[in-house]
Amino acid sequence: MADTATFETIHVDDRTVACDGGNTALGHPRVFLHIEGQEIVCPYCSRKYVLNEGAGHGGH
């Protein structure tokens, strides 16, 4: 039987992302996450943020 717990994957161009759980009734406080490698998972809602290829190489 397949795992029914699927979480949203969001592709981004910046290494720093803000997550608030989206427009659901069970949102969470806004947190800022920094992508060190290629992806990061929000510790509150398990949304996965994936860095687009070639993105995130700016000098910030």
C-alpha positions in Angstrom: 0.0 0.0 0.0 1.4 3.4 -1.0 2.0 6.2 1.6 -0.9 8.6 1.5 1.1 11.4 3.2 2.2 13.5 0.3 3.6 17.0 0.8 3.8 19.9 -1.5 7.0 20.6 -3.4 7.8 24.2 -4.3 10.5 25.1 -6.8 12.3 28.4 -6.0 15.0 30.6 -7.3 16.3 32.0 -4.0 18.2 30.2 -1.3 16.1 31.9 1.4 12.4 31.1 1.5 9.5 32.1 3.8 7.0 29.4 4.8 3.7 30.0 6.7 2.0 26.7 5.9 -0.1 28.2 3.1 -3.8 28.9 3.0 -4.8 26.0 5.1 -6.7 26.1 8.4 -3.6 24.6 10.0 -1.1 27.2 8.9 1.9 28.0 11.2 4.0 31.1 12.1 6.1 32.4 9.2 9.6 30.9 9.3 12.5 31.8 7.0 14.5 28.8 5.7 17.9 28.8 4.1 18.7 26.2 1.4 22.3 25.0 1.9 22.3 22.3 -0.7 19.5 21.8 -3.2 16.4 21.5 -1.0 15.0 22.0 2.5 11.9 20.7 4.2 9.8 23.0 6.5 9.9 21.6 10.1 6.3 22.7 10.7 4.4 21.6 7.6 6.8 19.4 5.7 6.6 21.4 2.5 9.7 20.7 0.4 11.5 23.7 -1.2 13.7 22.7 -4.1 16.2 25.2 -5.6 15.8 25.5 -9.4 18.9 24.5 -11.4 21.3 27.4 -11.8 19.6 29.5 -9.1 20.9 30.6 -5.8 24.4 31.5 -6.9 24.1 35.2 -6.2 26.5 37.0 -3.9 24.1 37.7 -1.0 
